[in-house]
Amino acid sequence: MSVATPTSAPTTATGTRGGNVDGQAIAITVFSTVKWWGRVVLPFVFVAPKVAPKTLTTLQRLSFIHFARWSLITQIPHNGAPQPETKLRYPHLYFESNFNGGWEEYIDAFSHILTTGMWTFWGSSYGFPKALPTGPFKAYIKANEMEASHFYSAYPEATTTEIKQAIELDPMVAELRERADRMTPEEFATAFAELMSEAQRCC
């Protein structure tokens, strides 16, 4: 989970702001100003994956992505005196995602694999240069990106793929552990070899 605040913190060699990194995990938070028609169209875009879950199939295949979320912001809520609720003159598209790997590779994957999807979400935003070529799109994201002031990752040193593999392996190891006390050394060696063979499927 990340919470964004505007900062001028230095970026890393790959273009990622330092506060957006926690071990293997990287956060990205982007705000963009939306044209009037985006306020009408985007709510339907957000509902589409719920009505037709298969629209997320391609995104789900990108295993390095922890999650990605788009929201339409039309007003700033009242957070207690003296800050009143503020209605924005133009709605803003809020994009938040956490992922493993490099910032450049992340944008490349989105641009090349979800080209149409990128236009669907950002096409109504002012200044959106299209997803391809990636150079202008990366510049657009950097210009609208904010650094996360709070970034928590439950397993910062593990990638999403490694966590999925560990979840799949856990019951196999637990089952062998439960049987181990009743096995002879030879039986355990055989069962362990079988587990290692089966574990290859998870890696």
N, C-alpha and C positions, 0 to 999 in steps of 0.2 A: 504494500500500500504506500502511496506517495502523496504528499501534500505540497503543492507548488507555491512558491513565492518568487517574485521577480528579484534576480540577483545579478551581479556582474562577476561571479566567481570564475576563475580561470578554467579553461577546458583542457582535456587531456589531448594526447597526440592524435587520437582518433576522432576528436571533435566532441567527445562526451564531457559534460560538465562534471567536475569532481564529486559534487554532492549527490550525483545521480547514480553513483556506483557503490555497491555493497557486495564484496566478494565477486562471485560469478554473475550476480544479478545487476541489471541496469534499468533505471527508470527513465521514462520519457513523458513529458507533459506539454501539450501544445494547445494554445488558445488561438482561434482565428475568428475574425469578424464575418458574419454571415449576411448575405443579401436578403432582401425581403422575402423572396420566394423560397429561400431555404427554410424559413420558419414554418412554411406550409408543408414542404416536401419531407424534411428530415424526420419528423415524428413517424411518418409512414415507413421510412427507411429503417428506423430503430425497431419497429414492430415486426418487420419482415422476417428476421431470424426466428422469432417466436412462432409465427404462423407457418413458416417453411424452414425447419431446422437444417435441411440439407444445404441451405445457402451458406452455412458455416463450415461445410466439409473441407473446403480448400484451406481455410484459415486454421482449422484444427490440425491439419497435416503439418503445419509449421511448428514442430515440437519444441523449438527454442523459445516460443512465446508463452509466458506465464498467463497473461490475459491481456485483453485490449478492450477499452470502453470508450464510446462516444456519447456525449450528452449535449443537449442544447440548453444554454443558459440565457434566460430572458430578464432576470432580475437578481440583484444581490440581496439575500435575505437579511432580516433584522436580527442582529446578534446582541441586542441589549443596548441600552442608552450609553452614549449619545448617538449611536449609529442607527439611522433609520433605514427602512427597506428602500432600496433604490431600483427603479425600473430602468433597464438599459435602453438607450435609444436604438441600438442595433443588437440583435441577438448574437451570441458567441458560441462557436462550436468548441467543446472541451474534449480533448483526446488524452487518454492516459493509458500507458502500457508498461509492463515490466517484462524483461526478456533476458536471455543469455546470449553472449557473443558480442560482436562489435556493432557500434551504432551505424556505421556505413553499411554493413552487411544486412542489418535489420531493415533499413530503408530500401535497400536493393531488393530484398525478398518481397516486401510489400509492393514495390513498384512493378516488378516483373511478374509476380504470381497473381497479385490482386489488382491489376491495372484498372479494370472497370470498377471494382469496388472502391478504389481510392477516389475516382471521380464521383461515385455515388455519394460518398461522405463529404468530400471537400469541394466538389464542383460548385457549390453555392457560396463558397467562401471567397472574399475579395482577395485577388492576387494569386489564386491557385494556378500554377503553371502547367498542369497536367502531370501525371505520374511519370511519364517517359517523355524525354530522356530524364535520367535520375538526377543529373547535376542541378538543374533549376529547382526540382522538387526538394532536394536536400537543403538548398539555400533557403527555400521557403519555410521548411520545418525549423531550421536553425533560427530564422528571424522571428518565429512565433513561439519558440520553445522557452520554457521557464524551468529553473532548477528546483528540484524537490528539497524542501527544508527539513522534511522528515521522511525517511525511507527505511522501512522495515522488511527484512527478508528472513523467513523462518530457517532456511537452510542456505545461507549466503555462499558457501563454498561448493554447493552442488548445483548442477544444471537441472533443468526440468526433465530431460531424458534420464539422467541418473536417478532422480527421485522416483520416476515411474518404474524403472528397472528394480529399484530397491523394494518398492511396494509389491511387485510381482514375485520377487524372490523370497520375501519374508515368510509366507506360509510354507514354502518348500523347506526352508532352513528350520522353521519351528517344528515341522513334522519329523524331520530327521533327529532333531534334538530330543524330541519326546521319546523316540524309539532307541536312542543311542545306548541308554543304560542296560537294555535287554539284549544287546548285540554282542557277538564275539568280535574281536579285532578284525577278523577276516570279513565278517558280515558288514561291519561298519565301513571297511575299506571299499567294499563293493557298492554299498549304498551311497557313499560319498562320491565315488567315481560317477555313479548314475546321476547324482545331483549336479555335479560339475558339467556333465554332458547336457542335462536339461537346462542348466543355467545359461548355456550359450545362446539359447533361444531368446533370452531376455536382454542380451547385450547387443 
